[in-house]
């Protein structure tokens, strides 16, 4: 075969090879999209915080310990007329002594309500619950209030339950009377002048203005609560009172450190695992 013939054969072979299409590899199969996770409905009967308050003997031991420690400190705070549990309160030596207590989870335990009510929470649901159920005292509080009053100390109750109109009830703040009835049912008598709600007198949810209102006429020797906001302002993500920036976990921890000398020394905090400002910082 001539050189020319060989060249022609090679040319034809290459041309045929070039015309053969090369099949691209098949694309990898698309993995199936997993279904969205099934939503888990909240079951209060599985909430360890609620169950601990309801069933743990340790809960009652802690609250009794808190109130008995405070009762033991009463004589010293009464004798030292320069003492105040309100930072910044001065020139109060001649004012009558007082203590300020939060209500929910400090004086009255709402654990049965927390276990029973249908979510979401509304203030009306809480109000209606106590129209039908007896209030439960936090262990130790009734005895402490009696001891404080016997020592000449006035007791004020500051709660963030709001004043809200209810149906055809002409009372502008039926919740206040509801709180008074709850306290009386557990053995703590009081009146409207010594119970202060949110949204009353233009007070917001920052309790600092209500504490300052008490401090105008009384030397505040003790504060009680289950929430950081029962002692200092600016503990929430929402802006209330003097706050100019939302609270953070770091700022809340800093507030605790800045007031280190008060804890167990005029300021008495109780367990609050069921609700409160802390739930915004989980």
MODELLER restraints for C-alpha pairs under 7 A, 6 or more apart:
rsr = mdl.restraints
at = mdl.atoms
rsr.add(forms.Gaussian(group=physical.xy_distance, feature=features.Distance(at['CA:44:A'], at['CA:115:A']), mean=5.52, stdev=0.5))
rsr.add(forms.Gaussian(group=physical.xy_distance, feature=features.Distance(at['CA:45:A'], at['CA:115:A']), mean=6.52, stdev=0.5))
rsr.add(forms.Gaussian(group=physical.xy_distance, feature=features.Distance(at['CA:49:A'], at['CA:273:A']), mean=5.05, stdev=0.5))
rsr.add(forms.Gaussian(group=physical.xy_distance, feature=features.Distance(at['CA:49:A'], at['CA:274:A']), mean=5.53, stdev=0.5))
rsr.add(forms.Gaussian(group=physical.xy_distance, feature=features.Distance(at['CA:50:A'], at['CA:111:A']), mean=6.43, stdev=0.5))
rsr.add(forms.Gaussian(group=physical.xy_distance, feature=features.Distance(at['CA:50:A'], at['CA:274:A']), mean=5.64, stdev=0.5))
rsr.add(forms.Gaussian(group=physical.xy_distance, feature=features.Distance(at['CA:53:A'], at['CA:59:A']), mean=5.85, stdev=0.5))
rsr.add(forms.Gaussian(group=physical.xy_distance, feature=features.Distance(at['CA:53:A'], at['CA:111:A']), mean=6.81, stdev=0.5))
rsr.add(forms.Gaussian(group=physical.xy_distance, feature=features.Distance(at['CA:54:A'], at['CA:111:A']), mean=6.29, stdev=0.5))
rsr.add(forms.Gaussian(group=physical.xy_distance, feature=features.Distance(at['CA:60:A'], at['CA:139:A']), mean=5.66, stdev=0.5))
rsr.add(forms.Gaussian(group=physical.xy_distance, feature=features.Distance(at['CA:63:A'], at['CA:139:A']), mean=5.89, stdev=0.5))
rsr.add(forms.Gaussian(group=physical.xy_distance, feature=features.Distance(at['CA:63:A'], at['CA:140:A']), mean=6.27, stdev=0.5))
rsr.add(forms.Gaussian(group=physical.xy_distance, feature=features.Distance(at['CA:63:A'], at['CA:270:A']), mean=6.27, stdev=0.5))
rsr.add(forms.Gaussian(group=physical.xy_distance, feature=features.Distance(at['CA:64:A'], at['CA:139:A']), mean=5.70, stdev=0.5))
rsr.add(forms.Gaussian(group=physical.xy_distance, feature=features.Distance(at['CA:64:A'], at['CA:140:A']), mean=4.52, stdev=0.5))
rsr.add(forms.Gaussian(group=physical.xy_distance, feature=features.Distance(at['CA:66:A'], at['CA:268:A']), mean=6.55, stdev=0.5))
rsr.add(forms.Gaussian(group=physical.xy_distance, feature=features.Distance(at['CA:67:A'], at['CA:140:A']), mean=5.68, stdev=0.5))
rsr.add(forms.Gaussian(group=physical.xy_distance, feature=features.Distance(at['CA:67:A'], at['CA:141:A']), mean=6.30, stdev=0.5))
rsr.add(forms.Gaussian(group=physical.xy_distance, feature=features.Distance(at['CA:67:A'], at['CA:144:A']), mean=5.97, stdev=0.5))
rsr.add(forms.Gaussian(group=physical.xy_distance, feature=features.Distance(at['CA:71:A'], at['CA:144:A']), mean=6.08, stdev=0.5))
rsr.add(forms.Gaussian(group=physical.xy_distance, feature=features.Distance(at['CA:71:A'], at['CA:147:A']), mean=7.00, stdev=0.5))
rsr.add(forms.Gaussian(group=physical.xy_distance, feature=features.Distance(at['CA:77:A'], at['CA:83:A']), mean=6.35, stdev=0.5))
rsr.add(forms.Gaussian(group=physical.xy_distance, feature=features.Distance(at['CA:77:A'], at['CA:221:A']), mean=6.34, stdev=0.5))
rsr.add(forms.Gaussian(group=physical.xy_distance, feature=features.Distance(at['CA:81:A'], at['CA:93:A']), mean=4.81, stdev=0.5))
rsr.add(forms.Gaussian(group=physical.xy_distance, feature=features.Distance(at['CA:82:A'], at['CA:93:A']), mean=5.67, stdev=0.5))
rsr.add(forms.Gaussian(group=physical.xy_distance, feature=features.Distance(at['CA:83:A'], at['CA:221:A']), mean=6.81, stdev=0.5))
rsr.add(forms.Gaussian(group=physical.xy_distance, feature=features.Distance(at['CA:84:A'], at['CA:219:A']), mean=6.19, stdev=0.5))
rsr.add(forms.Gaussian(group=physical.xy_distance, feature=features.Distance(at['CA:84:A'], at['CA:220:A']), mean=5.48, stdev=0.5))
rsr.add(forms.Gaussian(group=physical.xy_distance, feature=features.Distance(at['CA:84:A'], at['CA:221:A']), mean=4.97, stdev=0.5))
rsr.add(forms.Gaussian(group=physical.xy_distance, feature=features.Distance(at['CA:85:A'], at['CA:220:A']), mean=5.68, stdev=0.5))
rsr.add(forms.Gaussian(group=physical.xy_distance, feature=features.Distance(at['CA:85:A'], at['CA:221:A']), mean=4.92, stdev=0.5))
rsr.add(forms.Gaussian(group=physical.xy_distance, feature=features.Distance(at['CA:85:A'], at['CA:222:A']), mean=5.37, stdev=0.5))
rsr.add(forms.Gaussian(group=physical.xy_distance, feature=features.Distance(at['CA:85:A'], at['CA:223:A']), mean=6.75, stdev=0.5))
rsr.add(forms.Gaussian(group=physical.xy_distance, feature=features.Distance(at['CA:85:A'], at['CA:266:A']), mean=5.42, stdev=0.5))
rsr.add(forms.Gaussian(group=physical.xy_distance, feature=features.Distance(at['CA:85:A'], at['CA:267:A']), mean=6.91, stdev=0.5))
rsr.add(forms.Gaussian(group=physical.xy_distance, feature=features.Distance(at['CA:86:A'], at['CA:220:A']), mean=6.21, stdev=0.5))
rsr.add(forms.Gaussian(group=physical.xy_distance, feature=features.Distance(at['CA:92:A'], at['CA:219:A']), mean=5.50, stdev=0.5))
rsr.add(forms.Gaussian(group=physical.xy_distance, feature=features.Distance(at['CA:95:A'], at['CA:217:A']), mean=6.43, stdev=0.5))
rsr.add(forms.Gaussian(group=physical.xy_distance, feature=features.Distance(at['CA:95:A'], at['CA:218:A']), mean=5.04, stdev=0.5))
rsr.add(forms.Gaussian(group=physical.xy_distance, feature=features.Distance(at['CA:95:A'], at['CA:219:A']), mean=5.38, stdev=0.5))
rsr.add(forms.Gaussian(group=physical.xy_distance, feature=features.Distance(at['CA:96:A'], at['CA:218:A']), mean=5.07, stdev=0.5))
rsr.add(forms.Gaussian(group=physical.xy_distance, feature=features.Distance(at['CA:96:A'], at['CA:219:A']), mean=5.85, stdev=0.5))
rsr.add(forms.Gaussian(group=physical.xy_distance, feature=features.Distance(at['CA:97:A'], at['CA:153:A']), mean=5.26, stdev=0.5))
rsr.add(forms.Gaussian(group=physical.xy_distance, feature=features.Distance(at['CA:97:A'], at['CA:154:A']), mean=6.43, stdev=0.5))
rsr.add(forms.Gaussian(group=physical.xy_distance, feature=features.Distance(at['CA:97:A'], at['CA:218:A']), mean=5.52, stdev=0.5))
rsr.add(forms.Gaussian(group=physical.xy_distance, feature=features.Distance(at['CA:97:A'], at['CA:219:A']), mean=4.68, stdev=0.5))
rsr.add(forms.Gaussian(group=physical.xy_distance, feature=features.Distance(at['CA:97:A'], at['CA:220:A']), mean=5.89, stdev=0.5))
rsr.add(forms.Gaussian(group=physical.xy_distance, feature=features.Distance(at['CA:97:A'], at['CA:221:A']), mean=6.33, stdev=0.5))
rsr.add(forms.Gaussian(group=physical.xy_distance, feature=features.Distance(at['CA:98:A'], at['CA:153:A']), mean=5.05, stdev=0.5))
rsr.add(forms.Gaussian(group=physical.xy_distance, feature=features.Distance(at['CA:98:A'], at['CA:154:A']), mean=4.48, stdev=0.5))
rsr.add(forms.Gaussian(group=physical.xy_distance, feature=features.Distance(at['CA:98:A'], at['CA:155:A']), mean=5.69, stdev=0.5))
rsr.add(forms.Gaussian(group=physical.xy_distance, feature=features.Distance(at['CA:98:A'], at['CA:218:A']), mean=5.91, stdev=0.5))
rsr.add(forms.Gaussian(group=physical.xy_distance, feature=features.Distance(at['CA:98:A'], at['CA:219:A']), mean=5.97, stdev=0.5))
rsr.add(forms.Gaussian(group=physical.xy_distance, feature=features.Distance(at['CA:98:A'], at['CA:220:A']), mean=4.89, stdev=0.5))
rsr.add(forms.Gaussian(group=physical.xy_distance, feature=features.Distance(at['CA:98:A'], at['CA:221:A']), mean=6.00, stdev=0.5))
rsr.add(forms.Gaussian(group=physical.xy_distance, feature=features.Distance(at['CA:99:A'], at['CA:153:A']), mean=6.96, stdev=0.5))
rsr.add(forms.Gaussian(group=physical.xy_distance, feature=features.Distance(at['CA:99:A'], at['CA:154:A']), mean=6.38, stdev=0.5))
rsr.add(forms.Gaussian(group=physical.xy_distance, feature=features.Distance(at['CA:99:A'], at['CA:155:A']), mean=5.13, stdev=0.5))
rsr.add(forms.Gaussian(group=physical.xy_distance, feature=features.Distance(at['CA:99:A'], at['CA:156:A']), mean=6.28, stdev=0.5))
rsr.add(forms.Gaussian(group=physical.xy_distance, feature=features.Distance(at['CA:99:A'], at['CA:220:A']), mean=5.59, stdev=0.5))
rsr.add(forms.Gaussian(group=physical.xy_distance, feature=features.Distance(at['CA:99:A'], at['CA:221:A']), mean=5.76, stdev=0.5))
rsr.add(forms.Gaussian(group=physical.xy_distance, feature=features.Distance(at['CA:99:A'], at['CA:222:A']), mean=4.80, stdev=0.5))
rsr.add(forms.Gaussian(group=physical.xy_distance, feature=features.Distance(at['CA:99:A'], at['CA:223:A']), mean=5.96, stdev=0.5))
rsr.add(forms.Gaussian(group=physical.xy_distance, feature=features.Distance(at['CA:100:A'], at['CA:155:A']), mean=6.04, stdev=0.5))
rsr.add(forms.Gaussian(group=physical.xy_distance, feature=features.Distance(at['CA:100:A'], at['CA:156:A']), mean=4.80, stdev=0.5))
rsr.add(forms.Gaussian(group=physical.xy_distance, feature=features.Distance(at['CA:100:A'], at['CA:157:A']), mean=5.80, stdev=0.5))
rsr.add(forms.Gaussian(group=physical.xy_distance, feature=features.Distance(at['CA:100:A'], at['CA:158:A']), mean=6.83, stdev=0.5))
rsr.add(forms.Gaussian(group=physical.xy_distance, feature=features.Distance(at['CA:100:A'], at['CA:222:A']), mean=6.45, stdev=0.5))
rsr.add(forms.Gaussian(group=physical.xy_distance, feature=features.Distance(at['CA:100:A'], at['CA:223:A']), mean=5.03, stdev=0.5))
rsr.add(forms.Gaussian(group=physical.xy_distance, feature=features.Distance(at['CA:100:A'], at['CA:224:A']), mean=6.30, stdev=0.5))
rsr.add(forms.Gaussian(group=physical.xy_distance, feature=features.Distance(at['CA:101:A'], at['CA:156:A']), mean=6.20, stdev=0.5))
rsr.add(forms.Gaussian(group=physical.xy_distance, feature=features.Distance(at['CA:101:A'], at['CA:157:A']), mean=4.90, stdev=0.5))
rsr.add(forms.Gaussian(group=physical.xy_distance, feature=features.Distance(at['CA:101:A'], at['CA:158:A']), mean=6.09, stdev=0.5))
rsr.add(forms.Gaussian(group=physical.xy_distance, feature=features.Distance(at['CA:101:A'], at['CA:223:A']), mean=6.01, stdev=0.5))
rsr.add(forms.Gaussian(group=physical.xy_distance, feature=features.Distance(at['CA:101:A'], at['CA:224:A']), mean=4.68, stdev=0.5))
rsr.add(forms.Gaussian(group=physical.xy_distance, feature=features.Distance(at['CA:101:A'], at['CA:225:A']), mean=6.14, stdev=0.5))
rsr.add(forms.Gaussian(group=physical.xy_distance, feature=features.Distance(at['CA:102:A'], at['CA:157:A']), mean=5.66, stdev=0.5))
rsr.add(forms.Gaussian(group=physical.xy_distance, feature=features.Distance(at['CA:102:A'], at['CA:158:A']), mean=5.00, stdev=0.5))
rsr.add(forms.Gaussian(group=physical.xy_distance, feature=features.Distance(at['CA:102:A'], at['CA:159:A']), mean=5.40, stdev=0.5))
rsr.add(forms.Gaussian(group=physical.xy_distance, feature=features.Distance(at['CA:102:A'], at['CA:224:A']), mean=6.16, stdev=0.5))
rsr.add(forms.Gaussian(group=physical.xy_distance, feature=features.Distance(at['CA:102:A'], at['CA:225:A']), mean=5.02, stdev=0.5))
rsr.add(forms.Gaussian(group=physical.xy_distance, feature=features.Distance(at['CA:102:A'], at['CA:230:A']), mean=6.71, stdev=0.5))
rsr.add(forms.Gaussian(group=physical.xy_distance, feature=features.Distance(at['CA:103:A'], at['CA:157:A']), mean=6.31, stdev=0.5))
rsr.add(forms.Gaussian(group=physical.xy_distance, feature=features.Distance(at['CA:103:A'], at['CA:158:A']), mean=6.62, stdev=0.5))
rsr.add(forms.Gaussian(group=physical.xy_distance, feature=features.Distance(at['CA:103:A'], at['CA:159:A']), mean=5.52, stdev=0.5))
rsr.add(forms.Gaussian(group=physical.xy_distance, feature=features.Distance(at['CA:104:A'], at['CA:110:A']), mean=6.59, stdev=0.5))
rsr.add(forms.Gaussian(group=physical.xy_distance, feature=features.Distance(at['CA:105:A'], at['CA:138:A']), mean=6.77, stdev=0.5))
rsr.add(forms.Gaussian(group=physical.xy_distance, feature=features.Distance(at['CA:105:A'], at['CA:226:A']), mean=6.33, stdev=0.5))
rsr.add(forms.Gaussian(group=physical.xy_distance, feature=features.Distance(at['CA:105:A'], at['CA:272:A']), mean=6.69, stdev=0.5))
rsr.add(forms.Gaussian(group=physical.xy_distance, feature=features.Distance(at['CA:106:A'], at['CA:138:A']), mean=6.30, stdev=0.5))
rsr.add(forms.Gaussian(group=physical.xy_distance, feature=features.Distance(at['CA:106:A'], at['CA:225:A']), mean=5.44, stdev=0.5))
rsr.add(forms.Gaussian(group=physical.xy_distance, feature=features.Distance(at['CA:106:A'], at['CA:226:A']), mean=6.02, stdev=0.5))
rsr.add(forms.Gaussian(group=physical.xy_distance, feature=features.Distance(at['CA:106:A'], at['CA:270:A']), mean=6.58, stdev=0.5))
rsr.add(forms.Gaussian(group=physical.xy_distance, feature=features.Distance(at['CA:107:A'], at['CA:137:A']), mean=5.81, stdev=0.5))
rsr.add(forms.Gaussian(group=physical.xy_distance, feature=features.Distance(at['CA:107:A'], at['CA:138:A']), mean=5.27, stdev=0.5))
rsr.add(forms.Gaussian(group=physical.xy_distance, feature=features.Distance(at['CA:107:A'], at['CA:141:A']), mean=6.03, stdev=0.5))
rsr.add(forms.Gaussian(group=physical.xy_distance, feature=features.Distance(at['CA:108:A'], at['CA:135:A']), mean=6.49, stdev=0.5))
rsr.add(forms.Gaussian(group=physical.xy_distance, feature=features.Distance(at['CA:108:A'], at['CA:136:A']), mean=5.56, stdev=0.5))
rsr.add(forms.Gaussian(group=physical.xy_distance, feature=features.Distance(at['CA:108:A'], at['CA:137:A']), mean=4.65, stdev=0.5))
rsr.add(forms.Gaussian(group=physical.xy_distance, feature=features.Distance(at['CA:108:A'], at['CA:138:A']), mean=5.43, stdev=0.5))
rsr.add(forms.Gaussian(group=physical.xy_distance, feature=features.Distance(at['CA:109:A'], at['CA:136:A']), mean=5.40, stdev=0.5))
rsr.add(forms.Gaussian(group=physical.xy_distance, feature=features.Distance(at['CA:109:A'], at['CA:137:A']), mean=5.89, stdev=0.5))
rsr.add(forms.Gaussian(group=physical.xy_distance, feature=features.Distance(at['CA:109:A'], at['CA:138:A']), mean=5.49, stdev=0.5))
rsr.add(forms.Gaussian(group=physical.xy_distance, feature=features.Distance(at['CA:113:A'], at['CA:129:A']), mean=6.89, stdev=0.5))
rsr.add(forms.Gaussian(group=physical.xy_distance, feature=features.Distance(at['CA:127:A'], at['CA:175:A']), mean=6.78, stdev=0.5))
rsr.add(forms.Gaussian(group=physical.xy_distance, feature=features.Distance(at['CA:135:A'], at['CA:182:A']), mean=5.69, stdev=0.5))
rsr.add(forms.Gaussian(group=physical.xy_distance, feature=features.Distance(at['CA:135:A'], at['CA:185:A']), mean=6.86, stdev=0.5))
rsr.add(forms.Gaussian(group=physical.xy_distance, feature=features.Distance(at['CA:135:A'], at['CA:186:A']), mean=6.73, stdev=0.5))
rsr.add(forms.Gaussian(group=physical.xy_distance, feature=features.Distance(at['CA:136:A'], at['CA:186:A']), mean=6.93, stdev=0.5))
rsr.add(forms.Gaussian(group=physical.xy_distance, feature=features.Distance(at['CA:137:A'], at['CA:186:A']), mean=6.01, stdev=0.5))
rsr.add(forms.Gaussian(group=physical.xy_distance, feature=features.Distance(at['CA:142:A'], at['CA:187:A']), mean=6.69, stdev=0.5))
rsr.add(forms.Gaussian(group=physical.xy_distance, feature=features.Distance(at['CA:142:A'], at['CA:188:A']), mean=6.60, stdev=0.5))
rsr.add(forms.Gaussian(group=physical.xy_distance, feature=features.Distance(at['CA:156:A'], at['CA:194:A']), mean=4.75, stdev=0.5))
rsr.add(forms.Gaussian(group=physical.xy_distance, feature=features.Distance(at['CA:156:A'], at['CA:195:A']), mean=6.07, stdev=0.5))
rsr.add(forms.Gaussian(group=physical.xy_distance, feature=features.Distance(at['CA:157:A'], at['CA:194:A']), mean=6.06, stdev=0.5))
rsr.add(forms.Gaussian(group=physical.xy_distance, feature=features.Distance(at['CA:157:A'], at['CA:195:A']), mean=4.76, stdev=0.5))
rsr.add(forms.Gaussian(group=physical.xy_distance, feature=features.Distance(at['CA:157:A'], at['CA:196:A']), mean=6.25, stdev=0.5))
rsr.add(forms.Gaussian(group=physical.xy_distance, feature=features.Distance(at['CA:158:A'], at['CA:195:A']), mean=5.96, stdev=0.5))
rsr.add(forms.Gaussian(group=physical.xy_distance, feature=features.Distance(at['CA:158:A'], at['CA:196:A']), mean=4.83, stdev=0.5))
rsr.add(forms.Gaussian(group=physical.xy_distance, feature=features.Distance(at['CA:158:A'], at['CA:197:A']), mean=6.22, stdev=0.5))
rsr.add(forms.Gaussian(group=physical.xy_distance, feature=features.Distance(at['CA:159:A'], at['CA:196:A']), mean=6.22, stdev=0.5))
rsr.add(forms.Gaussian(group=physical.xy_distance, feature=features.Distance(at['CA:159:A'], at['CA:197:A']), mean=5.17, stdev=0.5))
rsr.add(forms.Gaussian(group=physical.xy_distance, feature=features.Distance(at['CA:159:A'], at['CA:198:A']), mean=6.79, stdev=0.5))
rsr.add(forms.Gaussian(group=physical.xy_distance, feature=features.Distance(at['CA:160:A'], at['CA:197:A']), mean=5.56, stdev=0.5))
rsr.add(forms.Gaussian(group=physical.xy_distance, feature=features.Distance(at['CA:160:A'], at['CA:198:A']), mean=4.88, stdev=0.5))
rsr.add(forms.Gaussian(group=physical.xy_distance, feature=features.Distance(at['CA:160:A'], at['CA:205:A']), mean=6.00, stdev=0.5))
rsr.add(forms.Gaussian(group=physical.xy_distance, feature=features.Distance(at['CA:161:A'], at['CA:197:A']), mean=5.74, stdev=0.5))
rsr.add(forms.Gaussian(group=physical.xy_distance, feature=features.Distance(at['CA:161:A'], at['CA:198:A']), mean=5.97, stdev=0.5))
rsr.add(forms.Gaussian(group=physical.xy_distance, feature=features.Distance(at['CA:162:A'], at['CA:197:A']), mean=5.58, stdev=0.5))
rsr.add(forms.Gaussian(group=physical.xy_distance, feature=features.Distance(at['CA:162:A'], at['CA:198:A']), mean=4.58, stdev=0.5))
rsr.add(forms.Gaussian(group=physical.xy_distance, feature=features.Distance(at['CA:162:A'], at['CA:199:A']), mean=5.59, stdev=0.5))
rsr.add(forms.Gaussian(group=physical.xy_distance, feature=features.Distance(at['CA:163:A'], at['CA:173:A']), mean=4.62, stdev=0.5))
rsr.add(forms.Gaussian(group=physical.xy_distance, feature=features.Distance(at['CA:163:A'], at['CA:174:A']), mean=6.99, stdev=0.5))
rsr.add(forms.Gaussian(group=physical.xy_distance, feature=features.Distance(at['CA:163:A'], at['CA:175:A']), mean=5.93, stdev=0.5))
rsr.add(forms.Gaussian(group=physical.xy_distance, feature=features.Distance(at['CA:163:A'], at['CA:197:A']), mean=6.62, stdev=0.5))
rsr.add(forms.Gaussian(group=physical.xy_distance, feature=features.Distance(at['CA:163:A'], at['CA:198:A']), mean=6.60, stdev=0.5))
rsr.add(forms.Gaussian(group=physical.xy_distance, feature=features.Distance(at['CA:163:A'], at['CA:199:A']), mean=5.83, stdev=0.5))
rsr.add(forms.Gaussian(group=physical.xy_distance, feature=features.Distance(at['CA:163:A'], at['CA:200:A']), mean=6.33, stdev=0.5))
rsr.add(forms.Gaussian(group=physical.xy_distance, feature=features.Distance(at['CA:164:A'], at['CA:172:A']), mean=6.91, stdev=0.5))
rsr.add(forms.Gaussian(group=physical.xy_distance, feature=features.Distance(at['CA:164:A'], at['CA:173:A']), mean=5.88, stdev=0.5))
rsr.add(forms.Gaussian(group=physical.xy_distance, feature=features.Distance(at['CA:165:A'], at['CA:172:A']), mean=5.79, stdev=0.5))
rsr.add(forms.Gaussian(group=physical.xy_distance, feature=features.Distance(at['CA:165:A'], at['CA:173:A']), mean=6.51, stdev=0.5))
rsr.add(forms.Gaussian(group=physical.xy_distance, feature=features.Distance(at['CA:176:A'], at['CA:197:A']), mean=6.92, stdev=0.5))
rsr.add(forms.Gaussian(group=physical.xy_distance, feature=features.Distance(at['CA:180:A'], at['CA:190:A']), mean=6.36, stdev=0.5))
rsr.add(forms.Gaussian(group=physical.xy_distance, feature=features.Distance(at['CA:180:A'], at['CA:191:A']), mean=6.56, stdev=0.5))
rsr.add(forms.Gaussian(group=physical.xy_distance, feature=features.Distance(at['CA:183:A'], at['CA:189:A']), mean=6.39, stdev=0.5))
rsr.add(forms.Gaussian(group=physical.xy_distance, feature=features.Distance(at['CA:198:A'], at['CA:204:A']), mean=5.35, stdev=0.5))
rsr.add(forms.Gaussian(group=physical.xy_distance, feature=features.Distance(at['CA:198:A'], at['CA:205:A']), mean=5.58, stdev=0.5))
rsr.add(forms.Gaussian(group=physical.xy_distance, feature=features.Distance(at['CA:203:A'], at['CA:209:A']), mean=6.91, stdev=0.5))
rsr.add(forms.Gaussian(group=physical.xy_distance, feature=features.Distance(at['CA:204:A'], at['CA:240:A']), mean=6.69, stdev=0.5))
rsr.add(forms.Gaussian(group=physical.xy_distance, feature=features.Distance(at['CA:204:A'], at['CA:241:A']), mean=6.96, stdev=0.5))
rsr.add(forms.Gaussian(group=physical.xy_distance, feature=features.Distance(at['CA:205:A'], at['CA:240:A']), mean=6.51, stdev=0.5))
rsr.add(forms.Gaussian(group=physical.xy_distance, feature=features.Distance(at['CA:206:A'], at['CA:233:A']), mean=6.02, stdev=0.5))
rsr.add(forms.Gaussian(group=physical.xy_distance, feature=features.Distance(at['CA:206:A'], at['CA:240:A']), mean=5.46, stdev=0.5))
rsr.add(forms.Gaussian(group=physical.xy_distance, feature=features.Distance(at['CA:206:A'], at['CA:241:A']), mean=5.37, stdev=0.5))
rsr.add(forms.Gaussian(group=physical.xy_distance, feature=features.Distance(at['CA:207:A'], at['CA:229:A']), mean=6.91, stdev=0.5))
rsr.add(forms.Gaussian(group=physical.xy_distance, feature=features.Distance(at['CA:207:A'], at['CA:230:A']), mean=6.61, stdev=0.5))
rsr.add(forms.Gaussian(group=physical.xy_distance, feature=features.Distance(at['CA:208:A'], at['CA:232:A']), mean=6.90, stdev=0.5))
rsr.add(forms.Gaussian(group=physical.xy_distance, feature=features.Distance(at['CA:208:A'], at['CA:233:A']), mean=6.08, stdev=0.5))
rsr.add(forms.Gaussian(group=physical.xy_distance, feature=features.Distance(at['CA:221:A'], at['CA:266:A']), mean=6.30, stdev=0.5))
rsr.add(forms.Gaussian(group=physical.xy_distance, feature=features.Distance(at['CA:222:A'], at['CA:266:A']), mean=4.53, stdev=0.5))
rsr.add(forms.Gaussian(group=physical.xy_distance, feature=features.Distance(at['CA:222:A'], at['CA:267:A']), mean=5.82, stdev=0.5))
rsr.add(forms.Gaussian(group=physical.xy_distance, feature=features.Distance(at['CA:223:A'], at['CA:231:A']), mean=6.79, stdev=0.5))
rsr.add(forms.Gaussian(group=physical.xy_distance, feature=features.Distance(at['CA:223:A'], at['CA:266:A']), mean=6.30, stdev=0.5))
rsr.add(forms.Gaussian(group=physical.xy_distance, feature=features.Distance(at['CA:223:A'], at['CA:267:A']), mean=4.95, stdev=0.5))
rsr.add(forms.Gaussian(group=physical.xy_distance, feature=features.Distance(at['CA:223:A'], at['CA:268:A']), mean=6.26, stdev=0.5))
rsr.add(forms.Gaussian(group=physical.xy_distance, feature=features.Distance(at['CA:224:A'], at['CA:267:A']), mean=6.15, stdev=0.5))
rsr.add(forms.Gaussian(group=physical.xy_distance, feature=features.Distance(at['CA:224:A'], at['CA:268:A']), mean=4.95, stdev=0.5))
rsr.add(forms.Gaussian(group=physical.xy_distance, feature=features.Distance(at['CA:224:A'], at['CA:269:A']), mean=5.83, stdev=0.5))
rsr.add(forms.Gaussian(group=physical.xy_distance, feature=features.Distance(at['CA:225:A'], at['CA:268:A']), mean=6.74, stdev=0.5))
rsr.add(forms.Gaussian(group=physical.xy_distance, feature=features.Distance(at['CA:225:A'], at['CA:269:A']), mean=5.13, stdev=0.5))
rsr.add(forms.Gaussian(group=physical.xy_distance, feature=features.Distance(at['CA:225:A'], at['CA:270:A']), mean=6.07, stdev=0.5))
rsr.add(forms.Gaussian(group=physical.xy_distance, feature=features.Distance(at['CA:226:A'], at['CA:269:A']), mean=5.25, stdev=0.5))
rsr.add(forms.Gaussian(group=physical.xy_distance, feature=features.Distance(at['CA:226:A'], at['CA:270:A']), mean=4.61, stdev=0.5))
rsr.add(forms.Gaussian(group=physical.xy_distance, feature=features.Distance(at['CA:226:A'], at['CA:271:A']), mean=5.73, stdev=0.5))
rsr.add(forms.Gaussian(group=physical.xy_distance, feature=features.Distance(at['CA:226:A'], at['CA:272:A']), mean=5.12, stdev=0.5))
rsr.add(forms.Gaussian(group=physical.xy_distance, feature=features.Distance(at['CA:227:A'], at['CA:272:A']), mean=6.76, stdev=0.5))
rsr.add(forms.Gaussian(group=physical.xy_distance, feature=features.Distance(at['CA:227:A'], at['CA:276:A']), mean=6.22, stdev=0.5))
rsr.add(forms.Gaussian(group=physical.xy_distance, feature=features.Distance(at['CA:227:A'], at['CA:277:A']), mean=6.80, stdev=0.5))
rsr.add(forms.Gaussian(group=physical.xy_distance, feature=features.Distance(at['CA:228:A'], at['CA:235:A']), mean=6.71, stdev=0.5))
rsr.add(forms.Gaussian(group=physical.xy_distance, feature=features.Distance(at['CA:229:A'], at['CA:235:A']), mean=5.91, stdev=0.5))
rsr.add(forms.Gaussian(group=physical.xy_distance, feature=features.Distance(at['CA:234:A'], at['CA:243:A']), mean=5.31, stdev=0.5))
rsr.add(forms.Gaussian(group=physical.xy_distance, feature=features.Distance(at['CA:234:A'], at['CA:247:A']), mean=6.07, stdev=0.5))
rsr.add(forms.Gaussian(group=physical.xy_distance, feature=features.Distance(at['CA:235:A'], at['CA:247:A']), mean=5.25, stdev=0.5))
rsr.add(forms.Gaussian(group=physical.xy_distance, feature=features.Distance(at['CA:235:A'], at['CA:252:A']), mean=5.99, stdev=0.5))
rsr.add(forms.Gaussian(group=physical.xy_distance, feature=features.Distance(at['CA:235:A'], at['CA:277:A']), mean=6.93, stdev=0.5))
rsr.add(forms.Gaussian(group=physical.xy_distance, feature=features.Distance(at['CA:236:A'], at['CA:246:A']), mean=6.31, stdev=0.5))
rsr.add(forms.Gaussian(group=physical.xy_distance, feature=features.Distance(at['CA:236:A'], at['CA:247:A']), mean=5.18, stdev=0.5))
rsr.add(forms.Gaussian(group=physical.xy_distance, feature=features.Distance(at['CA:236:A'], at['CA:277:A']), mean=5.85, stdev=0.5))
rsr.add(forms.Gaussian(group=physical.xy_distance, feature=features.Distance(at['CA:237:A'], at['CA:246:A']), mean=4.42, stdev=0.5))
rsr.add(forms.Gaussian(group=physical.xy_distance, feature=features.Distance(at['CA:237:A'], at['CA:247:A']), mean=5.12, stdev=0.5))
rsr.add(forms.Gaussian(group=physical.xy_distance, feature=features.Distance(at['CA:238:A'], at['CA:246:A']), mean=5.87, stdev=0.5))
rsr.add(forms.Gaussian(group=physical.xy_distance, feature=features.Distance(at['CA:239:A'], at['CA:245:A']), mean=6.68, stdev=0.5))
rsr.add(forms.Gaussian(group=physical.xy_distance, feature=features.Distance(at['CA:239:A'], at['CA:246:A']), mean=6.07, stdev=0.5))
rsr.add(forms.Gaussian(group=physical.xy_distance, feature=features.Distance(at['CA:249:A'], at['CA:281:A']), mean=6.10, stdev=0.5))
